[in-house]
Amino acid sequence: MQDTTMLIEILFWLLLVLTCLFCALAGGKAGRAGVALIIAATIATDIAQNTTNWSHTAWPIAAIDAALLVGLYILALKSRAYWPLWATGFHLITVITHIATIIAPGFRFGVYFGFSGIWSLLTLLAMVIGVAADHRASHNRRAEPAPTE
């Protein structure tokens, strides 16, 4: 279990750095806003984890995740890109994981921590794939010749 947790953490940090660099450079205004939200939530979560016991509901982290969900949702409403919708959806599952620990207090540590990590990775992947698709579509629109009459 410890090896799996360590692997998820390493993958998350690697993906976080690469996602943030790519989205900040290629994602336009929405990409930079998404990066700012993710970085702020990651830093806050890193600080909160020092006071969190994952054997019960991690209230500080649940609050941070809820705030990130609201931020991603607002970004999805304001953005013309589709990736914020996917990122919001994946992050909603992370928040639901916290709710599950409230409903079922005997939720196991490994399952709780693992679900949070897995859905965070998918949120980052949604950002990268979406920004890449938006960037490619934007590039293709510029490359198309103007219609002739």
Secondary structure, DSSP 4 states (H G I P E B T S, - for coil): -HHHHHHHHHHHHHHHHHHHHHHHHHSHHHHHHHHHHHHHHHHHHHHHGGG--TTS--HHHHHHHHHHHHHHHHHHHH-SSSHHHHHHHHHHHHHHHHHHHHH-TT--HHHHHHHHHHHHHHHHHHHHHHHHHHHHHHHHHHHSPPP--
